[in-house]
Amino acid sequence: MNLGWWWRLFAGALAGFRFFHGFAATETAPNYSFMYDATSASTLSYYDYIIVGGGTAGCPLAATLSQNATVLLLERGGSPYGNPNITKMASFGAALSDLSRSSPSQRFISEDGVINARARVLGGGSCINAGFYTRASDEYIKQAGWDGRLVNESYQWMEKSVAFEPSLGQWQSAVRNGLLEAGVMPSNGFTYDHIYGTKVGGTIFDQQGNRHTAADLLEYANPSGLTVFLHASVHKILFAIKGKRRPKAHGVVFRDATGAKHKAYLKQGSKNEIIISAGALGSPQLLMLSGVGPAQHLKSHDITVVLDQPLVGQGMSDNPMNAVFIPSPLPVEVSLIQVVGITHFGSYIEAASGENFAGGASSSPAVEYMNNLDETTFRGGFILEKVMGPISTGHLELRTRNPNDNPSVTFNYFKDPQDLQRCVQGIQTIEKIIESKAFFRFRYEFLSWPILLNMTANAPLNLLPKHYNPSMPLEVFCKDTVMTIWHYHGGCQVGKVVDLDYKVLRVDALRVIDGSTFNDSPGTNPQATVMMLGRYMGVKILSERLAN
């Protein structure tokens, strides 16, 4: 990945950096004194920083900036605390299947016909994902131009609160050993690091099965420096244009759950900024709604053009995921992603098991299908492969001017033939795992590999027409059974929409800091690096503030 912004810490800021790098938790989740419903917000307020989106990046960013500035964090969803569908591993998938307006997950369907989800809750995707915690590769960090020392310190800052070593059960152990038999070598044991071979990664679920999210990182905020409003839907960024060389962001308009309008402005000061951390769908969508985007598209929605920026919404990617379901003759543990095989050909192999995994399926037909299976058939798990990158890209466009509506997004899965070839090799590796000695106890002999593929291909995993039968090549299986693993990114990419410091090009006092800036998905699973980026950029921004 080529995020490439430089890190130069001015000598005068070193003391300040050391001060706020080591601060201790001052409040304990969920009892945050600075968290309110947006209905209690005043109609007009002023802050040093306004962050739009209290998600995986926004929470650590807000906690960091609050140490030496006043920060407003606006989250369109509610609190994750007290909702067992979020906090308990045993309930994984329930939130993804909840289609209510109060759900922490908002479903969307890409133009490709793949059913997907975006977070709508404080803590963002870390509240609804499968919990796997793993860092980006050294090469990824190098290409991004990040400072390795600060990257490592930022990861460690989070890991003391939200990352844990999982306890491996028999099924996950069989997958791990099967990966090694399949040649995904060496065995790297337990590590957060991204290393070729087979490893046990971290998880944000503790030993009791409780989820720890990015919202927990707000424990490290300065309570007197932070205000968090929930159910605060930001409708647009406000720009000062008159008498300016170029547009300058200086406020936001948001509405609470009753529809009442509120405005928040930046205080006077050259270092004060608005930061969009609304995710790979929300960030490009908000830029467009605010008048920064492709001029003709904005005009078609009667949006006043502030800046014609045709690359907003471009470069949208979603890593294709394909899986094979394996019924087991033996009971298996409930497990989410714990083991990963990092191959040299560009596919990541992961697995999940137990009675709760159907809830994580990416479509309600798939959930209904699996829920209707009898208990014996349902017993088992699936092994999946995720294509790295990917190379294939698409685009995002507005459907309406309502920020609560999903935009239209096209990912163009497998448009690039290399993505398709990586999927094929990943599926071939899954076959080797299933046929391995290590995995023998967890499969029925009469369910041959072609039968397992056909069972998966016939499940309603997406809205695409079905073509596959066992006589067809694996390329058809990949295309027919493609799903999401919720690692989509792009839309505000570095070098195209934002610069090396994540500042929006040709606009003042506005940054985007989240996965929408990525050209590739980091590591095998991105959440650790998205959280890291929030912390990392918070340290950098605050260092610059203190240096002058």
Disulfide bonds with the S-S distance in Angstrom:
Cys423-Cys478 2.10
